[in-house]
Amino acid sequence: MRWELLFADLESRLEAEERAEVEAEIAKRTRDERAAVTLAGRLAAHAGGRVALVLRGGGRVAGAVADLAGAWVLLDTAEGQAVVPLTAVAALDGLGHGSAPLTEVRRRLTLASALRELADSGLPVAVETDGGTWRGVIRAVGADHLDLDAGGVARTVPLGALLAVRAG
């Protein structure tokens, strides 16, 4: 047997080991990057695209992603706009695989801050929870609840109970 063949075999084994190490490193980095992806980041990459959200309890909200923050998404639906806390989402249909970074402000923008804007506007809303849907005007938003004037009834709703706040 010629030595050149032995050395060529050694070289091909080393190249195969090197390729395997590179492939393992790529797989690890891909896994690590994927582990850092948030649902809000995936929705940000899908801005303007249509999604269907399945809410806790089985309700649905479908529409185009109009705005979002780390804690909520605003959809343009056939019936108007709807703010949905991401904690109310049980599943999503139609979401792409891409991800986009959120600014620090977007990551910190809370559901309560978005609801305060709605309260300041005085626009009528439909507040949807597991316990029912109430129509009225948001009068105030605390750290963990909102006060809704529901046709003369002052109703307090914990933010954790919200499934969606829809226009009108």
Summary of the structure (lengths in Angstrom):
residues: 168
radius of gyration: 24.5
end to end distance: 85.8
largest distance: 97.5
contacts: 475
relative contact order: 0.14
helix: 39%
strand: 39%
